[in-house]
Amino acid sequence: MLEKQRKDKVVNVRVSAETKNQLDELARITKRSRAFHLDEAIAAYLQKNSWQIQAIQEAVDEADSGTAKWISQEEIEGKYL
């Protein structure tokens, strides 16, 4: 019989004692594991913040493309200051 392979991966993380206590309490009250709550929290954080990574990569790609319009510091200061 073939063993079903898990897609989950193990990650170790250090948290403060207070954070661990709060996580343990949440797990106890919800009858869910710490791993469940950590996975949910990390997924939500990544979803919330991933736009930054995409925006930075798009800006770098544009700057590297050779078609980007560059302006001087003086032009920036004249427009925004």
C-alpha positions, 0 to 999 in steps of 0.5 A: 500500500502506498503512503499518502504524501503530505503537501504540508511542510514543517517550519520552526518559529520562535515567539515570545512566551506571551504570544505562545500563551495566547496561541495556546489559549486560542487553540484550546478555546477553538479546539483547533491546533496551534499549527492550524492558527499559525497557518491561517495567520501566515497565509493572511499576512502573506495575502495582505502584503504580497502586493508590495513584492509584486509592485517592487518587482514590476518597478524593477522590471520597468527600470531595467527595460530601457523604456523607463522615463527617468527624471532628475532630483531637481524635477522631483523637488520642483513637482513635489516640494 
